[in-house]
Amino acid sequence: MPENSSEVNALQAAAEQVRQQLGLAAFNAEAVQELDHFIEVQRVELAQQANEREGVVSALGCFLGQCLVSAYHAEWAAGPDGSTGIGLANRLFFNPFYLVNQQFDRGTVASVAAFFQSVPQRLVGAAGARKRWIS
């Protein structure tokens, strides 16, 4: 996905809106910790408001994705299945919307903060792998 495309601009704008609403200073590891906590607090309430879940997951996924872009010099990209996500180091593809949804479903066992912290090790494991997304 081209960096200044309308789709990337929309994803970044949604991420910025979440950053401002949560009162976070930057798209970084500390912000992902706060996102993780926010998801845990909202899990019960959101379970009772299923009609709002998709929008919340989408907004928070944009925020998580932008944190990955900022912290790990990643890029918004289209996955092999056409999904929107994050391409990293020309080797890895992550779907931040799926990751947020998993934490809503499974709780801390699927923590977005734990995933975020695991990225450096995933990079080491991906050395020499083939690119798996379309820029």
C-alpha angles and dihedrals in degrees: 000000000000111000095237098039119131090248093054090045090053092049091049092047091052090049091050091051091054091047090054094044091052091044094235123159100216148352097268145113093285090054090051089053088054090047090052090052092046091053091051092051092047097044096090096041094046092049087064092049102051093161090066097045098089093055093046092048090048094051095044091045089056089052094049090047092052090049088055090048093050100040100039102029090245129151138227106256145165114253127225089267093049094257120140116246147117126303116202133192091343087283114067134058124194129183106215092189090058091047093052091046091051092055090050089051101039107022125216093347084075096039116171088209092056090048091049091051090050094059097091091055090047088054091055090050092049096054108131095014122132123258110265106191144051118251 
